[in-house]
Amino acid sequence: HPNFNELKSWAAHPELKDSPIDKYKKENTKVDVFYIYPTVLSETSNTDWNADIFDDKLRENVRNIAIKYQASAWADHSRVYSPFYRQVHYRAFFEPFTENGGRAAYEIAYKDVKDAFEYYLKNYNNGRPIIIAGHSQGSGHGARILKDYFDGKELQKLLVAAYLIGTNLKEKEFETIKPMYNPSEIGGFVNWNSYKKNKKPRLNKDPAYNSWKNNNVVVNPITWDKQRYSKIENHKGILYYNEKIYPKSIKIEVTNGMLWVSPPKKLPNRIFLKFIRNLHFGDINLFWEDIRQNSILRTKNYLKIKK
């Protein structure tokens, strides 16, 4: 069980020392990000339904992959809070596992996220504006946090934006929280699911499959609107595994319920990307600098409007 009054139950927290996002941190930020990381529990040899949050390897993966390459996009303009949670194993998202244990395990995962959010609200928030951010499984939990705490509720006035990326969200997912199709809009959500250009996602293999089949919300993460195409020169930058940013690397096409991404240019050792169809793992770091700049814009706009 995580105990959220202990720092060791947080993957990112302003008081944590030696965090991979320390180098981005600035003092006197005005907003908070509550970030929920994606599924890192995926080894087929692992038969657990839920993650052990005190397992060293899992903690390292969360910190050195999710926090480092995803949560970092918000780290220079906000305080980042990210709880360790007993997430469900990757298999829980696919049948026959979903119906045979997956759902119950998912509830355990969400309860941890919910407990962490409540602890954050009581102890750290102090009326500061909030960005909810997540990827994949994390976005699924993030959408429920919106439903339980923000949608049509008092807390909604503190919502800067929700970056719920790599999940399945409909236009009318929430009662009062709408998709944002304008780069400076506030109080709504964005989503996209990345896939290789001109390829179709596969049933029970690719997370983009459900999004594609159900024609889910797709916000263009380069133009931040409904534009179907983007120009390569407008792409702000990939955060690559060498921790360098590569702008003008990709162009995209918005197609039914998902994002077609062209093979990235200019990256060193990019050969492995040629063989990958499912770009779900890169939903955030393919557009890392785009997200960072967009989040700064929405934050400034929120602070101006709500003064």
VOTOR-55229 format. One line per 10 residues: number of its first residue (from 1); their letters; for each residue x, z, y of N, C-alpha, C. Coordinates in steps of 0.001 Angstrom, whole numbers, plus 500000, padded with zeros to 6 digits. Atoms other than C-alpha are relative to their C-alpha. Layout:
N
NUM> a> X/Z/Y/X/Z/Y/X/Z/Y  ... $
***
This chain:
307
1> hpnfnelksw> 500830/500000/498784/500000/500000/500000/500856/500000/501253  499294/499892/498715/501301/499202/503449/499439/501183/500796  500437/498928/499104/501165/502093/505899/500459/499592/501398  499620/500693/498773/501053/500574/509362/500519/500898/501113  499292/499198/499002/502314/503604/511226/501484/500100/499665  498565/500081/500321/505651/502926/509506/500511/498596/500306  499440/501306/499624/507861/500160/510846/500267/499112/498793  499660/500827/501163/508755/499067/507319/498809/499202/499458  501168/500789/500397/505185/497783/506876/499751/498812/500927  500131/501136/499076/505700/495252/509689/501147/499009/499795 $
11> aahpelkdsp> 498978/501050/500120/507512/491934/509245/500561/499644/501374  499540/500152/498615/507694/491576/513031/499289/501061/500823  500516/498902/499182/507231/494346/515585/501008/500158/501137  499057/499900/498866/508701/494857/519087/501102/501035/499788  498996/498944/500186/510556/497975/517875/500934/499752/498819  499123/500272/501150/512126/496401/514786/501363/499530/500480  498638/500428/499670/515889/496029/514964/500406/498845/499073  499457/501106/500811/517764/492926/513687/498928/499051/499480  501026/500965/500396/514727/490675/513633/500523/498589/500276  499529/501367/499741/515364/486918/513303/499471/499424/501318 $
21> idkykkentk> 500497/500535/498718/513360/486461/516529/500573/500732/501216  499409/499252/498877/515435/488888/518625/500577/499083/501073  499294/500848/499019/517336/486032/520246/499057/499324/500996  500965/500624/499077/514139/484682/521818/499343/501024/500929  500792/498974/499314/512773/487998/523069/500319/500109/501484  499828/499721/498576/512204/488551/526771/499236/501286/500333  500688/498769/499567/511232/491741/528576/498762/499635/500821  501152/500127/499089/507968/492230/530481/499071/498827/499697  500989/501022/500341/505845/489749/528571/498604/500611/500187  501347/499516/499651/502134/489977/529346/499002/499914/498838 $
31> vdvfyiyptv> 500951/500178/501108/500554/489001/526011/500605/500433/498672  499587/499668/501369/500676/489949/522351/499599/498871/499065  500371/500922/501073/500719/487689/519320/499848/500811/498721  500187/499424/501324/499237/488901/516073/500113/498821/499041  499672/501158/500833/500811/486525/513546/499893/500377/498524  500214/499739/501428/499812/486292/509881/500675/498878/499203  499159/501013/500648/502340/484520/507676/499287/499318/498815  500611/500771/501092/501540/481887/505016/500375/500546/498620  499725/499585/501374/501753/482158/501226/501476/499814/499674  498610/500096/500475/505288/482979/500137/500078/500372/498519 $
41> lsetsntdwn> 500041/499628/501423/504230/484266/496713/499523/498781/499206  500408/501274/500620/504307/481018/494749/500712/499677/498687  499293/500323/501245/506726/481175/491795/499015/500012/498829  500929/500077/501140/504851/480057/488696/500300/501084/498970  499637/498953/500961/506767/482666/486682/499406/501365/500380  500557/498734/499542/505167/485417/488784/498509/500049/499653  501396/499949/500459/501894/486480/487153/499137/500942/500841  500793/499096/499161/500829/488965/489845/498958/499233/500800  501006/500573/499097/497676/488281/491825/500365/500259/501453  499680/499622/498623/498902/490123/494910/501472/500350/500134 $
51> adifddklre> 498580/499762/499743/502327/490461/496483/500309/501491/500090  499460/498661/499788/504360/493654/496327/500786/499952/501308  499373/500156/498678/505248/494102/499984/501344/500728/500114  498698/499328/499955/508241/496300/499137/501042/499319/499116  499045/500783/500783/509878/493665/496948/501011/499349/500964  498979/500440/499040/513201/492833/498647/500031/498491/500208  499922/501458/499897/513170/489135/497862/498831/499467/500832  501170/500422/499240/509649/488717/499200/500166/500326/501486  499815/499595/498595/510495/490640/502377/500995/499078/500704  499004/500924/499439/513562/488469/502925/499386/498631/500300 $
61> nvrniaikyq> 500647/501300/499804/511511/485294/502468/499057/500002/501196  500917/499908/498856/508881/486453/504928/500793/499984/501300  499230/499898/498758/511491/487363/507513/500786/498727/500313  499066/501107/499741/513894/484459/507061/499380/498621/499926  500687/501294/499961/511325/481712/506614/498859/500090/501012  501203/499983/499162/507982/482644/508156/500257/500528/501414  499775/499431/498665/509092/484900/510999/500990/499126/500779  498932/500757/499337/512207/482862/511764/499570/498613/500479  500321/501392/499658/510692/479364/511746/498568/499792/500492  501373/500150/499515/507057/480042/512655/499702/500976/501143 $
71> asawadhsrv> 500342/499008/498964/506455/483304/514546/500901/499866/501231  499047/500171/498894/509510/482478/516674/499451/499127/501124  500572/500894/498976/507438/479833/518512/499310/500788/501117  500701/499177/498989/505628/482658/520342/500890/501108/500569  499214/498779/499756/508517/485111/520633/500570/500123/501401  499374/499861/498679/509813/484260/524109/498993/500308/501104  500980/499701/498948/506526/484849/525939/498976/501048/499563  500943/498984/500461/504863/487614/523948/500708/501058/499154  499547/499037/501004/505305/490717/521856/499379/499544/498678  500508/500500/501285/505010/489632/518222/499786/501154/499018 $
81> yspfyrqvhy> 500342/499047/501063/503239/491814/515654/499611/499210/498765  500355/500681/501241/503155/490623/512052/500084/500987/498838  499988/499017/501078/502104/492892/509192/500428/499410/498660  499855/500335/501424/503418/492745/505641/498642/500273/499350  501292/499767/500654/500297/492326/503510/500063/499524/498560  499984/500322/501426/499510/492104/499827/499292/498666/499767  500627/501319/500042/498858/488398/500000/499735/499541/498572  500277/500513/501340/497390/486456/497094/501025/498941/499621  499117/501033/500547/499511/484233/494875/499409/498625/500303  500388/501381/499684/499404/480505/495663/498920/499458/499056 $
91> raffepften> 500955/500548/500973/497447/479809/492468/498555/500383/500316  501358/499519/499714/494458/481768/493820/499161/498973/500769  500723/500994/499201/493574/478767/496017/499508/498818/499176  500378/501142/500836/493040/476427/493078/499221/500478/498781  500734/499685/501231/490540/476405/490242/500911/499672/498809  501045/499011/500301/490211/477748/487614/500294/501409/500525  499575/498638/499634/492004/480697/489248/499139/500636/501090  500763/499433/498869/489894/481066/492398/498839/500847/499490  501188/499302/500511/486785/482031/490437/500344/501092/498989  499638/499035/501054/488688/484044/487835/501044/501003/500475 $
101> ggraayeiay> 499078/498983/499487/490356/486739/489896/500491/499719/501404  499459/500384/498688/491436/484811/492987/499248/500606/501166  500805/499493/498878/488549/485885/495196/500194/501495/500230  499833/498542/499892/488895/489587/494444/501377/500337/500571  498633/499772/499511/492647/489417/495057/500095/499677/501493  500005/500423/498591/491996/487628/498372/499439/501112/500889  500593/498894/499230/489855/490573/499524/501016/501120/500234  498948/498986/499840/492768/492959/498917/500950/499570/501129  499097/500525/498969/494992/490719/501057/499370/500144/501381  500655/499933/498680/492443/490530/503875/499873/501444/500487 $
111> kdvkdafeyy> 500148/498597/499585/491909/494291/503848/501287/500511/500669  498728/499603/499379/495623/494814/504600/500123/499434/501419  499898/500649/498680/495505/492315/507484/499069/500706/500989  501010/499338/499169/492357/493991/508830/500476/501403/500404  499481/498650/499700/493889/497475/508573/501121/499926/501037  498885/500161/499061/496986/496234/510399/499480/499676/501392  500547/500387/498696/494920/494657/513151/499339/501203/500676  500634/498801/499423/492903/497837/513620/501053/500987/500499  498925/499099/499576/496107/499868/513777/500626/499493/501304  499460/500623/498785/497489/497405/516339/499074/500275/501204 $
121> lknynngrpi> 500951/499805/498885/494309/497651/518469/500042/501436/500516  500037/498581/499608/494305/501449/518469/501296/500459/500650  498716/499410/499615/498010/501998/519008/500871/499184/500938  499061/500823/499232/499627/499042/520731/499359/499113/501065  500560/501064/499147/497166/496754/522470/499851/500384/501477  500179/499539/498606/496233/498759/525598/499427/498940/500929  500662/500980/499138/494052/495947/526900/500790/498738/500299  499209/501224/499762/496725/493241/526695/499309/498798/499353  500561/501212/500601/495603/489636/526079/500655/499709/498645  499570/500197/501389/495911/488518/522443/499957/498530/499604 $
131> iiaghsqgsg> 499990/501292/500692/496937/485326/520690/499973/500317/498503  499999/499873/501464/495983/485160/517013/500683/498747/499459  499276/501158/500529/498406/482921/515120/500188/500173/498504  499785/499907/501435/498757/482074/511477/500247/498627/499415  499827/501257/500712/499549/479453/508915/499475/500161/498587  500435/500067/501381/497844/478556/505647/499182/501237/499619  500736/498784/500349/496690/481750/503877/499845/500907/501231  500056/499170/498789/497525/483557/507127/498903/499569/500959  501062/500499/499118/495138/481311/509070/498617/500309/499457  501270/499615/500610/492363/481988/506583/499643/501435/500366 $
141> hgarilkdyf> 500229/498608/499612/492768/485707/507248/499774/500105/501512  500150/499996/498539/493127/485015/510984/498595/499598/500430  501363/500440/499680/489775/483202/511027/499014/501147/499763  500888/498853/500256/488153/486282/509489/500172/501102/501036  499770/499038/498905/489792/488512/512089/499189/499564/501232  500798/500488/498863/488170/486295/514734/498524/500316/499798  501420/499744/500272/484779/486612/513051/499669/501493/500105  500280/498563/500044/485042/490379/512577/500211/500725/501330  499631/499242/498802/486533/491362/515947/499766/499297/501333  500063/500722/498720/486170/488609/518559/498704/499220/500235 $
151> dgkelqkllv> 501084/500974/499844/483291/486213/517928/498724/500659/500536  501188/499406/499382/480537/487223/520357/500120/501496/500234  499787/498555/499835/482098/490696/520704/500813/500274/501268  499322/499566/498774/483640/492671/523548/501458/499510/500065  498575/500359/500044/487213/491866/522434/500248/498526/500341  499832/501445/499751/486572/488148/522947/500640/499712/501363  499442/500259/498667/487507/488473/526605/501531/500123/500037  498536/499906/500058/491090/489303/525546/500638/498853/499224  499437/501075/500825/491468/486182/523383/500554/498864/500864  499369/501122/499296/493969/483767/524921/499731/498712/499215 $
161> aayligtnlk> 500177/501170/500863/493841/481336/521986/500278/500417/498565  499698/499770/501414/493899/481196/518197/500644/498740/499440  499291/501099/500660/496484/478973/516502/499851/500233/498499  500303/499785/501425/494966/478866/513015/500331/498699/499274  499470/501297/500401/497077/476136/511472/500088/499884/498479  499848/500247/501433/497013/474577/508014/498928/500642/499159  501106/499436/500766/493597/475787/506926/498768/499132/500177  501242/500776/499931/489985/474592/506627/499049/500636/500997  500890/499465/498975/487943/475109/509779/499071/498908/500511  501009/500944/499513/484727/473387/510820/499834/500128/501519 $
171> ekefetikpm> 500299/499960/498562/483659/472530/514385/499206/501264/500340  500877/498849/499723/481018/475272/514144/500368/501195/499109  499508/498900/500837/483155/477755/512192/499544/501358/500544  500333/498735/499351/482369/480496/514709/498753/499814/500867  501191/500068/499135/479295/481363/516783/500372/499560/501414  499719/500191/498567/480979/481376/520185/501431/499544/500286  498602/500415/499808/484628/480389/519631/500114/498545/499567  500040/501438/500243/485102/476640/519880/501410/499423/499797  498700/500673/500040/487907/474232/518979/500415/499623/501431  499501/500349/498663/490112/473512/522014/500569/498585/499972 $
181> ynpseiggfv> 499529/501386/499939/490554/469822/522847/500564/499675/501378  499381/500185/498691/492332/470315/526134/501209/500935/500039  498764/499209/500156/495946/471553/526426/500033/501328/500755  499934/498746/499240/495249/474272/529000/498800/500905/499747  501204/499231/500311/491947/475501/527553/500365/501358/499384  499755/498667/500583/491682/479173/526559/498754/500485/499252  501124/499342/500654/489519/481328/524307/499474/499309/498749  500453/500726/501186/489192/478835/521446/501072/499963/498926  499027/500090/501087/491124/477720/518361/500488/498561/499822  499478/501316/500412/493295/474839/517150/500350/500052/498514 $
191> nwnsykknkk> 499640/500116/501421/493962/473608/513616/500464/498578/499728  499663/501312/500561/495632/470724/511811/500618/500208/498631  499359/499987/501322/496878/469900/508298/500857/498745/499892  499064/501133/499960/499978/467697/508049/500188/499361/498629  499820/500750/501241/500441/464979/505462/500766/498724/500306  499191/501202/499794/502658/461935/504961/499130/498810/500397  500759/501129/499460/501519/458882/506866/499501/499047/498905  500661/500968/500896/499095/456607/504992/499840/500459/498552  500222/499482/501358/498942/458856/501934/498739/500871/499993  501199/499161/500114/495855/460632/500649/500342/501271/499212 $
201> prlnkdpayn> 499708/498749/500722/495971/464306/499600/499366/500010/498607  500443/499967/501401/495497/465127/495923/499218/501273/499712  500851/498870/500391/492808/467377/494477/500816/501035/499221  499343/498879/500682/494080/470806/493349/501525/499989/500122  498546/500025/499804/497586/469962/494575/500364/500279/501458  499629/499958/498581/497540/469704/498357/498967/500759/500824  500935/499259/499150/496037/472152/500841/499212/499079/500949  500718/500901/499077/495096/469180/503069/498780/499347/499356  501084/500707/500703/492672/467930/500401/498615/500439/500496  501311/499506/499564/489752/470185/501387/499701/499636/501446 $
211> swknnnvvvn> 500153/500320/498592/490342/469584/505066/499605/498530/500176  500248/501440/499960/490358/465817/504515/498590/499687/499492  501321/500240/500598/487273/465861/502272/498863/500455/500920  501073/499428/499178/485278/468002/504716/500084/499600/501470  499811/500455/498623/486490/466233/507859/500080/501174/500980  499861/498788/499197/487644/469531/509367/500603/499740/501381  499445/500079/498648/488824/470257/512900/501473/499608/499952  498597/500367/499811/492052/468487/513836/500249/499868/501496  499577/500136/498612/493609/469059/517231/501391/499361/499963  498713/500699/499954/496491/466692/518026/501056/500948/500587 $
221> pitwdkqrys> 499064/498972/499530/499518/469057/518301/501107/499465/500908  499044/500553/499034/501472/466714/520563/499311/499814/501350  500755/500180/498747/498773/465863/523132/498976/501108/500224  500928/498868/499928/496520/468880/522393/498586/499586/500399  501359/500459/499743/493339/466840/522546/499538/499203/498787  500520/500761/501133/491449/464319/520415/500670/498634/499862  499339/501306/500092/493871/461428/520920/500377/499707/498559  499774/500331/501396/494211/459569/517673/501482/499774/499698  498570/500299/500212/497851/458526/518145/500848/500765/501007  499080/499444/499011/500883/460042/519802/501227/499095/500065 $
231> kienhkgily> 498759/500773/499851/504014/458385/521157/501182/500886/499624  498844/499221/500457/507362/459430/519745/500686/500738/501155  499310/499332/498877/508737/460224/523220/499256/501234/500519  500753/498825/499553/505989/462815/523772/500162/501215/499078  499787/498888/500932/506992/464923/520771/501076/500928/500560  499085/499063/499335/508653/468088/522124/501094/500538/499078  498884/499607/500849/510569/469132/519043/499686/500748/498715  499989/499319/501295/511001/470150/515416/501028/501128/500078  498961/498989/500245/512729/473457/514694/500456/499789/498559  499491/500377/501316/514938/472421/511790/500728/501178/499359 $
241> ynekiypksi> 499416/498836/500687/516596/474629/509169/501409/500348/500470  498716/499626/499374/519894/474511/511108/499759/500746/501326  500425/499270/498790/517956/476312/513896/500186/499219/501291  499953/500852/498810/518335/473371/516264/498651/499326/500190  501273/500673/499691/515449/471663/518017/500259/498505/500183  499872/501459/499940/515000/467905/517603/498745/499392/500613  501152/500628/499355/512696/466308/520171/499896/498520/499642  500212/501441/500201/511231/462786/519976/500312/499579/498565  499696/500265/501407/511393/462893/516170/498839/499396/499233  501143/500466/500798/507865/462196/514982/498866/499493/500872 $
251> kievtngmlw> 501290/500326/499401/504673/460458/515867/498941/500253/498947  501072/499628/500918/501336/461269/514368/498793/499108/500190  501311/500626/499878/497963/459778/513681/498973/501005/499483  501085/499125/500449/494824/461886/513517/499058/499151/499163  500935/500716/500859/492762/460723/510564/498972/501019/499509  501058/499073/500410/489756/462284/508772/500526/501354/499572  499707/498633/500409/490298/466023/508722/501455/500358/499832  498578/499642/500135/494090/465837/508788/500874/499148/500912  499018/500616/499127/497234/464687/510507/500958/499189/499149  498976/500801/500664/499321/461778/509294/501268/500061/500844 $
261> vsppkklpnr> 498736/499818/499283/502954/462382/510220/500995/498936/499539  498988/501001/500348/505569/459622/510374/501282/500704/499545  498743/499353/500429/508943/460315/508673/500853/500365/501226  499243/499578/498818/511021/462350/511167/501293/499208/500182  498745/500678/499674/513863/460559/512913/501010/501039/500491  498929/499217/499350/517218/461974/514076/500421/501279/499282  499627/498744/500653/517336/464889/511643/501199/499798/499085  498924/500087/500995/520562/465558/509705/499437/500281/498601  500427/499783/501406/520139/465465/505898/498487/499907/499830  501469/500054/500063/516570/464292/506258/499511/499256/498776 $
271> iflkfirnlh> 500361/500837/501148/516651/462349/503018/498896/500658/499158  500996/499331/500858/514612/465012/501182/498576/499802/500534  501331/500179/499420/511729/464427/503617/499365/498671/499601  500530/501304/500404/511397/460845/502403/499097/500103/498764  500710/499926/501278/510049/462033/499058/498826/500984/500031  501045/498988/499931/507620/464642/500314/498726/499411/500582  501296/500469/499493/503950/463725/500667/499314/501099/500793  500738/498882/499453/502566/467142/501413/500884/500727/501019  499155/499407/498955/503966/468327/504754/499454/501352/500480  500626/498723/499660/501968/471552/504748/501037/501047/500421 $
281> fgdinlfwed> 498965/499007/499681/505154/473656/504775/500507/499850/501434  499461/500262/498662/506072/472033/508123/498961/500004/501107  501087/500034/499004/502721/472432/509915/500397/500607/501345  499572/499363/498741/504335/474733/512481/501364/499490/500447  498685/500349/499449/508023/473877/512584/500185/498524/500337  499964/501401/499549/507393/470110/512863/499632/499903/501485  500506/500022/498618/505700/470953/516186/500369/501298/500718  499633/498671/499510/507570/474164/517005/500071/500052/501527  499840/499990/498542/508525/473277/520576/498697/499606/500705  501317/500367/499447/505126/471664/521203/499106/501238/500069 $
291> irqnsilrtk> 500815/498783/500052/503434/474903/520141/500493/501014/501040  499432/499021/499054/505806/477071/522192/499561/499685/501429  500344/500378/498625/505213/475121/525395/498500/500066/500248  501452/499951/499830/501477/474843/524804/499505/501443/500123  500401/498600/499957/501155/478573/524170/500352/500631/501350  499620/499527/498666/503035/479293/527423/498982/499511/501037  500980/500576/499069/500650/476960/529285/498657/500742/499930  501292/499310/500142/497537/478617/527855/500090/501444/500490  499803/498621/499544/498968/482079/528529/499958/500081/501525  499985/500020/498522/499661/481234/532188/498597/499773/500535 $
301> nylkikk> 501355/500321/499568/496204/479776/532513/499071/501202/499831  500810/498807/500262/494598/482852/530952/500250/501049/501095  499643/498950/499045/496476/485212/533283/499513/499651/501416  500480/500462/498684/495497/483105/536318/498486/500199/500109  501462/499955/499996/491801/482916/535393/499480/501434/499943  500546/498656/500262/491399/486532/534281/500472/501063/500986  499470/499003/499042/493198/488186/537192/498884/500783/500671 $
***
